[in-house]
Amino acid sequence: MYDFLNTLNDILGILGFLLRAIGFLAIGYGLGRFFLDAYQKAAWQLQIALALGFFGLLIGLTNFSSPGSAGMFALGAGIAFFMAKKDEAEEPMPEVKKK
């Protein structure tokens, strides 16, 4: 009976680690998209506050969470950054009409 409970505890621990990693990936992606969308439309004061808050959160996660969680957050933010750059590159150029 104890072997089963120990095995179940290990399986649930692994699932917990996977869910935490997926959660940090989703939060990193969401906050990265929010940061990139809000940064372009904001005044310079808000741009400074957004940058300090985002990087402060990344520093806090590095200090107070596990390395895997912080890495997944950074990976999610990196995916958001590269997707935003890809979206900018895919926008068509406006055509100039000749008279």
N, C-alpha and C positions, 0 to 999 in steps of 0.2 A: 504494500500500500504506500509506503514511504517512497519507494522508487518511482511510482506513478506520479505522486505529488511533486517530487523533485523534477521529473521530466516535464510535467505540465508547467511548473514554475519557470523552467528554462525556456520552454516554447513561448510562453506569454512574455517573458523578458525580451526575447528576440523580436517578437511582434511589436512590443512597445518601442524598442529602438528603431525599428523600421518606420512605424507611424510617426515617431518624433522627427526622424529625418525627412520624411515626406512632408510633414507639417512645416518644418523650417524651410524646405524648398519652396513650398507654396507661399509662405509669408515673405520670403526673400524676393520672390517673383512679383508678388502684389505690391510690396513696398517699393521695389525698384521701378515698377511701372508708374506708380503714383509719384515718386520722386522725379522721374524723367518728364512726365506730363505736366506736373505743377511747376517744375523748375523753369521751363521755357516761357510760361505765361506770367510769372511773378515779377515783382519789383526786386531791386537788388537786395533790399533788406531781407525779404522773404527767401531769396535764393541763398543767402548766407545762413539763415536759420535752418533751411531744409538740408543743406550740405552738412552743417555741424550736427544736426539731429541724426541724419542717416549714418554718418561715420561714427558718431558717438554710440549709436545703437550697435553698430558692428564691433566696436571696441568693447562695449559691455558684454555682448554675446561671446566674444573671444575670451573674456576674463571669467565669466560666470556660468557658461554652459560647456557642454562637452565639445571636444574638437570636431567631432562629426557633425554636430548640430550647427556650429558656427560655419563649417565648411559648406554645408548644404544651403544655409542662408546666403552665403557669398556666391555660391553657384547659381541660386535662383536669381539673385540680383544681376549677376553677369549675363544670364540668359535674357533677362528683361532688357539689359543694355544693348546686347547684340541684336535682339529682335527689333528694338526701336531704330537702330541704325539701318537694319535691313528694310524696314518700312519706309524710311526716308529715301533710301536709294531706289526703291521701286516706284516712287511717285513720278508720274509722267511730267515731262517738261511742257510748259505752256507753248502752244504753237503761235507763231507770229504771222498775222495775215498780211500779205502784200497787196498794195493798192494798185 
